[in-house]
Every structure is written in C-alpha cells, then in structure tokens.
Amino acid sequence: MTEPAVVVLSGSLTPGSKADQIAGWCAKWCASRGASAKVFQGHELQFPFYAPGQGLRDRPAVKEYLDALAAADGVVLVSPAYHGTISGLLKNALDYINELAGDERPYLDGRALGCVSVALGDQGATTTVATLRTIGHALRSWPTPLAVAISGPGPFLGEDRKPASPRAQVQLPAMLSQVLELAASRTLARV
C-alpha cells in the first residue's frame, strides 16, 4: 500500500513557537507511523494577501504549498489563538486553497483533517479549534472526531521533546491516529 501523505501547517511567525514545535512533533509522529509528512512553518506561509484571479498560484512558494496540499491524504492545522480565533497568517494560507477549486479533487475534498490550537487560556484554545474545524468543513475535508486544544503558560514540549501536558500526550496521538486512519482510506482509493 502507498504511504499516506500528510501536510502539517503551523500558523505562527515566531521562530521556535509553540505552534511550530507542536507541528514538528506531529509530523515526526506521523512519519514514525509510516506516513510521509511535510511541515510548512509560519515563515513558509508568508504569502501576499489572497486575491482570487491574480495568478498567485504560480509563485514558487505558493505552488509548492498548493501542490503539497493537492497531493495530501491528510492535513493537520496548528494555530495559535489570537483574540479567540486562528492567526491571520494561517487564515490567509487557507484562503489560498481556493486556487484548488478547479482541481479533480477541489479544495481539501475527502482529506482527513486534524485540528490543534495552542493558547495561554482554555477559552481561546477551544474557540480557535472550533474555528479550524468549521473552516475544514467549508473546505470539504473530514475533520477528525477529536480535535486538540492545548492551553497553559508553560512549555508545550518537554525536555524529552514530547508533549509536556498529560492531556496532550494522550490526545495528540489519538487525533493523529484518526488522521492516518482516514488518510489510509484515501491512499487505497489511489491504488
């Protein structure tokens, strides 16, 4: 069977941010389970504001990003909570998925979608993860039954480079397992 391809997006521009750390951890976890995993950190998603019909799909960085999403079987979104919702950076990157509207599989149609929010407080974390799931539905993806809202002031990864909170240690692998299980059904369809 072909290995599932997973794309992980981090919505933070801060180098070494909690979102980048969690995105990197998610990609490594998926790769350790046999998936190919590509991470786009925030600085790789610094595209001009999305404007339909402006030929932006042909820019090298945008093309690489959209080609990866078009080939993906699963996608994981990791966003910091900014004022109760996702980062503008990630929203703009998700708006670019409109460029996939005319593809054989438009938008994120049929792709597994995992959603993770990182925040200082619970309220911001939960509203942000709900927004990610809503956007996922609008893009025709299959959000996993479990989404992960991580909150708190401490580090999100411990010295062992694993999630620091006991809840994240359980929820992240469970959510990623759901992404890979749904993504595997997509790889079977490609064979």
N, C-alpha and C positions, 0 to 999 in steps of 0.2 A: 504494500500500500504506500502511496505517496505521503510524505510527511506533511502535516498541516503547516501552513504559513501564517504566522501571527505578526501583526504590526502593533507596536505599543507607542502611544503618543503621550508626551509629557507637556503639560500646559504652563510651565514656568520658565521664565528667562533667567532666573538666578542660578548661576553655576553651582552644582552640588546641592541644589534644593531638595527638599523632602520629596517633591513630586518626581524629580529626576532619579533620586535614589530608589523610590518605590518602582518607577518604570523600569529601571535597570534590573532590579530584583525580579520583577515579573517576567521580563524577557529571559533571564537566566533560568528561572524556574521552568518556563515553557520549553526552553532548549534542552534542559535536563530530562524532559519527558519525551524527547524525540521530535519536537516541532522546530521549524526554522523560525527565528524571531528577529525582527528588525525594530530598533528603537529610534524614534525621532524625538530628540530632546528639544526644549523650547527654542534654542538658538537656531535649530534647523527648520523651525516653523515660522520664522520671521519673514512672512510674505507681505507684499503690499496689501492694503485693504482689498477684500474681494469685490470685484465688479464684473458682473456677467458680460460675456461677449468681448472682453478686452484682450484675448489671446494670451492670457497669463499662463495657460496650461503648458505652453511651450518653453517657459523659463526652466533652466536645468534643475533647480532645486524643487520647483513645483512639480515638474514632470516626474522626478524620482519619487516624490511623495505620492502623487496620484497613481503612478504605476505600481507602487508597493501596495497601496490600498486596493487597486483593481485586482491584483493577484492574490490578495489575502483571503484566508479562510476564516480568520478571526481577528478581532481588533480589541485592544484594551486601551481605554481612555483614563488618564490620570490627571486630575486637575486640582490645583489649589483652590480653596474657597476664597473668593474676593467679594466681599459685601453680599454674601449669601448665594453666590452663583459661580459659574465657571469663569476662568480667566478670559479676557478679551482675545488674547493670543490664540488659545485653543478654539474659541468660537470662530475666529476668522479662518483658522485652518480647516475647521469642519465645514465652513461655508464653501470652501474650495471643492468639496465633494460634489457640489452642483455640477462641476465640469465632467463628472462621470454619468450624468443623466442620460446621455445617448448611448452608453455602452450596452453590450449584450446583457450584462447584469448591472442595472443602473444603481447609482448611489452606493450603499453598502448592502444591497439586496441579498438576503439569505446568509449574511455573515454573522457569526457569533460575536457578541459584544459584551465585554467586561467593563464595568464602571467602578472607578476608585476616586474618592475625594480625600484630600488632606487639608486639615484645618486646625486652628487653635481650639475652637469650640465645637460642641456637638451640633448646635443649630446650623451653623454654616456648613458643616460636613454633610449633614443629611439633606439640606436643600440643594446643595451642589450635586450630590449623587443623584438626586431625583431629576435635576435638570439634564444631567448626562443621559439618563435613561429615556427621558422624553425626546431628546434630540436623536438618540439611537432609533427610537420608534419612527420618527419622522424620516430618517434616512433608510428605513426598511430593513434595518438589521434585527437580529434576535438578541436582545439583552438577556443576559443570564438571569435565572431566578434570584441569585444572590448578587448584590452589589455591596461594596465595602466602603464605609465611611470611617476614616481614621482621624481621630482628633486628640489634641493634647499638646502641651508645650515642649515636651521632651523630644529627644531624637526618635526618628521613626525606624531606624535600623540600629541594631546593637553592635557591639564590637565584633561579634561573630558575623556581621553583615546580613543578619536575618531580621525580620520584623521584630521590633522591640516589645510591642504590646502583645500580651497573650491572646487577645481577641483577634488581632491582625495575623498572628501566627496560625490561627485556625481558619479565619475567613478568606484570606488571600489565596491559599492553596485550593480551598473549596471552590471559590469563584473561578480560578484559573483552570481547574479540572473541568468545570462546566463549559468554559470557552473551548478547551481542547476536545471535549466530547462532541459538542455541536460542530466544531471545525472539522472533526474527523468525518462527519456525515457529508460535509462539503467536498472533502478530498475523494470520498468514494464516488461522488457524482462526477468528478473529473476523470476518473479512470475509465 
